Amino acid sequence: AVPLVAGGLLEMAVLAWSLPAALWLRPRRTSFLGQAAKSWEFGWQTLASTLYARIGITVLGLAGWAVAVAEYSRAAIIYSGLSLIPAAAAAAFFPALVRAAKRSDTSGFARILSEHVKDLATLLVPFDLLLIAFGGHVLRLIYGGGVTAGSVDCLRILLIAFLLIVMNSVLAVGLFAIHAQRQVAMLSVVSLGVSFAANLVLVPRYSTQGAAWATVISEVATTSLFLPLLRRRIQDLRREGAAIGRDRRDVLSQ
């Protein structure tokens, strides 16, 4: 349990150390730091989603429940690995979103987002439902015969959060394409605060399942924060496109 708790504290320390760069650092894109910042844009939301589960491990460990830490960590490790799939898939259509944003093409931007949400949902929702149905077999295949019913229940709850990660990955990439990195970082910090609070409330009463449901709550908070922000930014993009169109018409009419 001690290495798992220490790992959680270390990841949270890295997040706290990196936060100023995500919020305020604006290096030139041609520099080494600039390239690192571009990579960080895609990694931020994935790291936050991973930390939601890691916070639960840390709270369980600080409560002194070594058996619960081992039980929950088996499911959390699988969940953390799965969270990379939608993030990588969403990053694949990032260039198309950037091109649409540069043209202030809001209809094209929204169309690309909706198409890829449908594509990811078509691929990942059946996959997720299969894992929910056969989660116990997956855990036993990976960890052997020592898997408890508690680990299976935690994995099934975390797989609900995985469905929200699919949506949040698309929302985050859409926000990155219209240069909302700072807002994404700030809202992710809010979601991490929600995760801490949910774990502190649920873990003492419900142990490992409380930690799993706290992760679901964290992803719901992320969706509820990202979606209105993306809508506002698309409206801003629409206004910018209308202003550019008026300027062009004025130039052509002269």
Salt bridges, closest charged atoms under 4 A:
GLU11 OE2 - ARG54 NH2 3.56
GLU41 OE2 - ARG29 NH2 2.78
ASP105 OD2 - ARG103 NH2 3.65
GLU115 OE2 - ARG111 NH1 3.59
ASP236 OD1 - ARG239 NH2 2.21
